[in-house]
Amino acid sequence: MVKVKMNVQTAYHGQLFRAGKVYEVDEETAKRWFASKLAEEAKD
């Protein structure tokens, strides 16, 4: 699992992920979101 900070609001597996918040998603999804600028890696 990877922590991501959302740049946009989106629905993921029936949950609403809001822009500016940090969520955990699987690594494959995180890579796609980073490439498309939907999210960025969260700083710990």
PyMOL commands that set and color helices and strands:
alter all, ss='L'
color gray80, all
select helices_A, chain A and resi 27-35
alter helices_A, ss='H'
color red, helices_A
select strands_A, chain A and resi 2-6+10-12+15-17+22-25+39-41
alter strands_A, ss='S'
color yellow, strands_A
deselect
rebuild
show_as cartoon
